[in-house]
Each structure stands twice: as C-alpha cells, then as structure tokens.
C-alpha cells in the first residue's frame, strides 16, 4: 500500500488532554503530543507550555538513569508579556546512552510579574532504537503491575521482580512492549549538554524582521537546534522540508495558513512536506529542532 504524501502536522499543547502521571517514575504526564512518520519510523514526543504568574508546579523526582533515545529540554524565564531578549535560561541536550540525574523539583509557584516558557522533545538518537509511545509504556507498566511484580517504585523509578531482581521501570516497560532486551547505545558524550540561551548572538536572517540563533548541531543525524525571533509582522518563508523538523512557538503568537498559533503550539514538518509561511502577530520566539531522515547524514 502506498504511503500518502507527507503533510504538516499541528498541535496546541493548551488543547491537549492532561496525560496521567507516568506509572514507572514520579513524573507528571503533561500535555504531550506524538508526531509519527510511518515512512521511516521517526517519532517525536513533545510539548510546549507557559507557566504564568500564580501557576504551581507539583513535586517530581527522577533517579539517575539513561535512555535509548534523545531528549531536548528548553526552559527560559523572564517578565510576563515581556520582550524576548529579557528571557534567560537553557536548552539542554540529553543524548541517548548518557546518564543524568538524580533530578528533583519541589512544588513551586511562579511569582507575580514573571513566567517560564518551556519546550520538551524526545525522539530516536543515532542508534534509531524502537521508540515507544506513552500509551504503550503506560499499558505495559500496568500489565507489569497486574502480572504480580513485587513492587513498582515510582519514587526510585525501578521495578522489583518476584525473584528480587531490580530493573529500571522504563526499561522493563519498553521490553514488555517490544519483546526485545533493551541494549543501551554507547554514550557519545560524558554528560548532558546545557546551552546558555542568552550567551548566543542573534544574526539577521534572510527575511526582513527575522533573527536567527544557530545554537548547535549534534551527531551526523542531529539534533540540529535553532532559535528564531520574529519581529511583529515579520514573515518566515515556506518551502519544502528536507529534514524531520519540529517548530515550537515558545513566546508570542503567529499566523500559519490563516490559522492563529499561540504560544505552546507546535508544527511538525516531515521530510518532503510542503510547509507554509509563518507570520508574526507580535514578537515571537520559535524553537526549531531537526533530525535527518533515516539513512541520511550531515557531512558538512
């Protein structure tokens, strides 16, 4: 059966259902979406959001662990409704196979006049290990519980089997979904890499009123991370995508083919898809993350 011509996909985190917390680890499920390209199996699990004044975050904890996939974590803070250049923070790359943590976050509330803008993305790294969806992991975690596991400890993020064997909770669920033994790829980096957003300079883009921060490109397949700032009324041209590309509207709002996309919206451009122009209704900050199609690499 022929696979349909790839089309741009759009999601608005504000309108996504609140996912239940992960069963295997003390982390909230959030308002995530998953973009999938069936041609090469690329999957993106991602969300974007704004914590406005008065917003309260619940307590979370994650033990020291590693994954067989990549993560991007973007987090900046600044004045509520303030200009883009007054926001500071980090863009973190958590590569496949690289340990990190433990990490914890206490319950906290955003103070008056401030806000936090965040974006989060997970996808296959260079090893291209099978990437399981949240629904698959949730269902597998529940099956593990139902089948009589001795303990699934969300605080520690581990499963204790009846014979006393202790296993990472995600690893156990992944193996339940795939029927495979999870073999972690060798980490290419010693630690996760944190990019200080405010330390990078803006460069004038090709279009009037468009500014670019080329942040980083990792591995031969990605991720390639770019920030774009659009002045009010500026237009970012459309075209045909050569990569798997996810564009998150981090701050401000834009128009895309007659549709208003507010902060927290995300667009996915599959390879060979035609995408339209983006016009800024107000000053806007966009986070672009790209990966090569399977079998393609960057050599320059």
RODO-2510 file (C-alpha; in nm, 4 decimals, decimal comma):
residues 300
     n   res          X          Y          Z
     1     x     0,0000     0,0000     0,0000
     2     x     0,1373     0,3415    -0,0959
     3     x     0,2058     0,5864     0,1876
     4     x     0,0319     0,9213     0,1492
     5     x     0,2243     1,2370     0,0679
     6     x     0,3577     1,3774     0,3963
     7     x     0,1718     1,6751     0,5384
     8     x     0,2473     1,9304     0,8074
     9     x     0,1007     1,8355     1,1455
    10     x    -0,0006     2,0921     1,4092
    11     x    -0,0707     2,0558     1,7814
    12     x    -0,1562     2,3108     2,0507
    13     x    -0,0492     2,1944     2,3970
    14     x    -0,3246     2,4026     2,5576
    15     x    -0,5893     2,1902     2,3870
    16     x    -0,4271     1,8534     2,4514
    17     x    -0,5662     1,6353     2,7313
    18     x    -0,3700     1,6175     3,0544
    19     x    -0,1949     1,2803     3,0481
    20     x    -0,1965     1,0732     3,3627
    21     x     0,1359     1,0574     3,5511
    22     x     0,3886     0,8003     3,4351
    23     x     0,3437     0,4765     3,6281
    24     x     0,7122     0,3827     3,6321
    25     x     0,8538     0,7135     3,7608
    26     x     0,7386     1,0085     3,9733
    27     x     0,6916     1,2433     3,6786
    28     x     0,3734     1,4062     3,5519
    29     x     0,2398     1,3005     3,2140
    30     x     0,1877     1,6575     3,0945
    31     x     0,0050     1,7705     2,7813
    32     x     0,2170     1,5903     2,5260
    33     x     0,1617     1,5021     2,1631
    34     x     0,3350     1,2493     1,9416
    35     x     0,4202     1,3137     1,5776
    36     x     0,4917     0,9992     1,3743
    37     x     0,6281     0,9483     1,0221
    38     x     0,5419     0,5895     0,9181
    39     x     0,7871     0,6009     0,6265
    40     x     1,0989     0,5700     0,8430
    41     x     0,9507     0,5252     1,1899
    42     x     1,0572     0,8639     1,3263
    43     x     0,8575     0,9535     1,6387
    44     x     0,8586     1,2815     1,8310
    45     x     0,7061     1,3054     2,1790
    46     x     0,6883     1,6749     2,2630
    47     x     0,5103     1,9627     2,4301
    48     x     0,5462     2,3345     2,4887
    49     x     0,3934     2,5500     2,7570
    50     x     0,3957     2,8721     2,9546
    51     x     0,3874     2,8859     3,3331
    52     x     0,2152     3,2173     3,4046
    53     x     0,2157     3,4105     3,7350
    54     x     0,0469     3,2045     4,0062
    55     x     0,0992     2,8722     3,8252
    56     x     0,2033     2,5960     4,0656
    57     x     0,4195     2,3001     3,9676
    58     x     0,3806     1,9728     4,1553
    59     x     0,6738     1,7922     4,3140
    60     x     0,8629     1,5476     4,0921
    61     x     1,1610     1,3140     4,1198
    62     x     1,3685     1,1147     3,8735
    63     x     1,6617     0,8889     3,9749
    64     x     1,9932     0,8706     3,7957
    65     x     1,9262     0,6895     3,4696
    66     x     1,9822     0,6925     3,0950
    67     x     1,7737     0,6258     2,7841
    68     x     1,7965     0,4695     2,4410
    69     x     1,6603     0,7918     2,2862
    70     x     1,7447     1,1647     2,2730
    71     x     1,5842     1,4465     2,4703
    72     x     1,5751     1,8235     2,4254
    73     x     1,4687     2,0353     2,7242
    74     x     1,4268     2,4086     2,6668
    75     x     1,3476     2,6357     2,9618
    76     x     1,3631     3,0150     2,9874
    77     x     1,2186     3,2675     3,2323
    78     x     1,1501     3,6382     3,2145
    79     x     0,8910     3,9133     3,2632
    80     x     0,5325     3,8111     3,1888
    81     x     0,4461     3,9530     2,8431
    82     x     0,7984     4,0970     2,8293
    83     x     1,0312     4,1198     2,5277
    84     x     1,2105     3,8082     2,4050
    85     x     1,5584     3,9381     2,4838
    86     x     1,4794     3,9737     2,8551
    87     x     1,4363     3,5966     2,8890
    88     x     1,7254     3,3807     3,0068
    89     x     1,7681     3,0069     3,0508
    90     x     1,8987     2,6901     2,8941
    91     x     1,8459     2,4469     2,6099
    92     x     1,9564     2,1032     2,7290
    93     x     2,0541     1,8125     2,5062
    94     x     2,0268     1,4766     2,6850
    95     x     2,1830     1,2291     2,4395
    96     x     2,0930     0,8620     2,4141
    97     x     2,3068     0,6388     2,6331
    98     x     2,4254     0,9237     2,8616
    99     x     2,3455     0,9040     3,2352
   100     x     2,1949     1,2018     3,4152
   101     x     2,0263     1,2748     3,7462
   102     x     1,9042     1,2238     4,0028
   103     x     1,6755     1,5215     3,9434
   104     x     1,4080     1,6595     4,1709
   105     x     1,1758     1,9594     4,1671
   106     x     0,9903     2,0866     4,4702
   107     x     0,6415     2,2275     4,4439
   108     x     0,6723     2,5939     4,3487
   109     x     0,4622     2,8860     4,2274
   110     x     0,5573     3,1450     3,9634
   111     x     0,5769     3,4908     4,1269
   112     x     0,3748     3,7905     4,0143
   113     x     0,5086     3,9557     3,7007
   114     x     0,7195     3,6558     3,5951
   115     x     0,6723     3,3499     3,3739
   116     x     0,8530     3,0408     3,2491
   117     x     0,8404     2,9197     2,8892
   118     x     0,9288     2,5575     2,8232
   119     x     0,9541     2,3101     2,5375
   120     x     1,0311     1,9407     2,5565
   121     x     1,1088     1,6852     2,2881
   122     x     1,2060     1,3174     2,2785
   123     x     1,2988     1,1181     1,9674
   124     x     1,5323     0,8478     1,8399
   125     x     1,9029     0,9135     1,8648
   126     x     2,1696     0,7940     1,6188
   127     x     2,1097     0,4253     1,7090
   128     x     1,7440     0,4589     1,5991
   129     x     1,6183     0,2198     1,8677
   130     x     1,2418     0,1497     1,8601
   131     x     1,0662     0,4453     2,0235
   132     x     0,7594     0,3503     2,2243
   133     x     0,4633     0,5845     2,2700
   134     x     0,3394     0,6972     2,6100
   135     x     0,0221     0,4909     2,5728
   136     x     0,2318     0,1811     2,5030
   137     x     0,4555     0,2427     2,8062
   138     x     0,1553     0,3114     3,0314
   139     x    -0,0202    -0,0065     2,9175
   140     x     0,2964    -0,2137     2,9619
   141     x     0,3581    -0,0691     3,3093
   142     x     0,0034    -0,1598     3,4092
   143     x     0,0498    -0,5145     3,2754
   144     x     0,3668    -0,5491     3,4814
   145     x     0,1724    -0,4478     3,7931
   146     x    -0,1204    -0,6763     3,7102
   147     x     0,1062    -0,9744     3,6467
   148     x     0,2310    -0,9708     4,0037
   149     x     0,5539    -0,7707     4,0125
   150     x     0,6819    -0,7483     4,3683
   151     x     0,6963    -0,3678     4,3550
   152     x     0,6866    -0,0798     4,1058
   153     x     0,8558     0,2031     4,2937
   154     x     0,7796     0,5411     4,1321
   155     x     0,9997     0,7204     4,3861
   156     x     1,3068     0,5181     4,2864
   157     x     1,1959     0,4631     3,9256
   158     x     1,2547     0,0890     3,9435
   159     x     1,0688    -0,2423     3,9318
   160     x     1,1426    -0,5225     4,1780
   161     x     1,0610    -0,8616     4,0296
   162     x     0,9425    -1,1602     4,2406
   163     x     1,2956    -1,3128     4,2328
   164     x     1,4367    -0,9902     4,3835
   165     x     1,5863    -0,8589     4,0586
   166     x     1,5696    -0,4779     4,0346
   167     x     1,5224    -0,3169     3,6924
   168     x     1,4731     0,0381     3,5668
   169     x     1,0977     0,0959     3,5308
   170     x     1,1086     0,2383     3,1787
   171     x     1,3425    -0,0379     3,0658
   172     x     1,1024    -0,3029     3,1973
   173     x     0,8045    -0,1430     3,0214
   174     x     0,9984    -0,0945     2,6949
   175     x     1,0924    -0,4621     2,6915
   176     x     0,7306    -0,5577     2,7586
   177     x     0,6171    -0,3510     2,4572
   178     x     0,8846    -0,4571     2,2096
   179     x     0,9584    -0,8135     2,3217
   180     x     1,3288    -0,7242     2,2967
   181     x     1,6068    -0,6914     2,5502
   182     x     1,6982    -0,3243     2,5829
   183     x     2,0626    -0,2672     2,4959
   184     x     2,1710     0,0898     2,5607
   185     x     2,3826     0,2603     2,2944
   186     x     2,7272     0,3767     2,3997
   187     x     2,7079     0,7373     2,5173
   188     x     2,8863     0,9725     2,2789
   189     x     2,9110     1,2465     2,5424
   190     x     3,0253     1,2494     2,9040
   191     x     2,7232     1,4389     3,0304
   192     x     2,4110     1,6149     2,9085
   193     x     2,4944     1,9441     2,7355
   194     x     2,3360     2,2693     2,8562
   195     x     2,3367     2,5612     2,6126
   196     x     2,3019     2,9056     2,7737
   197     x     2,0416     3,0689     2,5511
   198     x     2,1296     3,4310     2,6320
   199     x     2,5013     3,3749     2,5525
   200     x     2,4316     3,3259     2,1802
   201     x     2,4124     3,6248     1,9450
   202     x     2,1232     3,6964     1,7104
   203     x     2,2080     3,7056     1,3394
   204     x     1,9976     3,8758     1,0749
   205     x     1,8004     3,6186     0,8749
   206     x     1,7195     3,6160     0,5054
   207     x     1,3760     3,7736     0,5574
   208     x     1,3108     4,1222     0,6938
   209     x     1,2471     4,1161     1,0700
   210     x     1,3658     3,7545     1,1150
   211     x     1,6599     3,6882     1,3502
   212     x     1,8432     3,3572     1,3951
   213     x     2,0496     3,1912     1,6696
   214     x     2,2218     2,8799     1,5281
   215     x     2,2597     2,7033     1,8625
   216     x     2,4145     2,3626     1,7915
   217     x     2,4176     2,0509     1,5764
   218     x     2,4999     1,7127     1,7260
   219     x     2,5941     1,3816     1,5629
   220     x     2,5685     1,3051     1,1934
   221     x     2,1903     1,2743     1,2174
   222     x     2,1015     1,5515     1,4626
   223     x     1,9569     1,7082     1,6572
   224     x     2,0179     2,0472     1,4998
   225     x     1,8840     2,3231     1,7258
   226     x     1,7999     2,6750     1,6068
   227     x     1,6211     2,9686     1,7692
   228     x     1,4302     3,2204     1,5583
   229     x     1,2982     3,5611     1,6666
   230     x     1,0293     3,7248     1,4554
   231     x     0,9544     4,0944     1,4863
   232     x     0,5841     4,1924     1,4743
   233     x     0,4611     4,1479     1,1164
   234     x     0,7725     3,9596     1,0025
   235     x     0,7254     3,6571     0,7762
   236     x     0,9276     3,3374     0,7776
   237     x     0,9029     3,1890     0,4281
   238     x     0,7575     2,8487     0,3474
   239     x     0,9200     2,5759     0,1405
   240     x     0,9812     2,2012     0,1309
   241     x     1,1326     2,0312     0,4341
   242     x     1,4485     1,8256     0,3829
   243     x     1,4539     1,7021     0,7441
   244     x     1,2261     1,5904     1,0255
   245     x     1,1605     1,9325     1,1794
   246     x     0,9582     2,0363     1,4846
   247     x     0,8868     2,4076     1,5315
   248     x     0,7658     2,5098     1,8787
   249     x     0,6093     2,8529     1,9389
   250     x     0,7830     2,9363     2,2666
   251     x     0,6728     3,3002     2,3055
   252     x     0,4237     3,5196     2,1225
   253     x     0,1761     3,4159     1,8539
   254     x     0,1890     3,3670     1,4765
   255     x    -0,0329     3,3035     1,1751
   256     x     0,0085     2,9854     0,9723
   257     x    -0,2041     2,9468     0,6590
   258     x    -0,4864     3,1552     0,8067
   259     x    -0,4725     2,9851     1,1458
   260     x    -0,3562     3,1615     1,4611
   261     x    -0,0997     2,9619     1,6542
   262     x    -0,0455     3,0861     2,0062
   263     x     0,2419     3,0184     2,2402
   264     x     0,2594     2,6405     2,3132
   265     x     0,1692     2,5427     1,9554
   266     x     0,3944     2,3024     1,7647
   267     x     0,4326     2,2264     1,3945
   268     x     0,5909     1,9120     1,2529
   269     x     0,7362     1,9195     0,9028
   270     x     0,8093     1,5648     0,7770
   271     x     1,0773     1,5291     0,5080
   272     x     0,9480     1,6232     0,1604
   273     x     0,6448     1,8031     0,3051
   274     x     0,5443     2,1451     0,1739
   275     x     0,5082     2,3951     0,4574
   276     x     0,3600     2,7420     0,4523
   277     x     0,4885     3,0794     0,5670
   278     x     0,4731     3,1876     0,9316
   279     x     0,3780     3,5492     1,0048
   280     x     0,4263     3,7015     1,3497
   281     x     0,1249     3,8701     1,5096
   282     x     0,3601     4,0062     1,7753
   283     x     0,7212     3,9477     1,8680
   284     x     0,7627     3,5693     1,8711
   285     x     1,0298     3,3182     1,9702
   286     x     1,0423     2,9852     1,7836
   287     x     1,2483     2,6762     1,8670
   288     x     1,3377     2,4594     1,5656
   289     x     1,4697     2,1046     1,6193
   290     x     1,5745     1,8960     1,3184
   291     x     1,6805     1,5364     1,2555
   292     x     1,7917     1,3779     0,9302
   293     x     1,5665     1,1187     0,7628
   294     x     1,6712     0,7626     0,8350
   295     x     1,9703     0,6709     0,6199
   296     x     2,0753     1,0350     0,5648
   297     x     2,3563     1,2197     0,7443
   298     x     2,5167     1,5618     0,7662
   299     x     2,8757     1,5501     0,6388
   300     x     2,9475     1,9240     0,6089
***
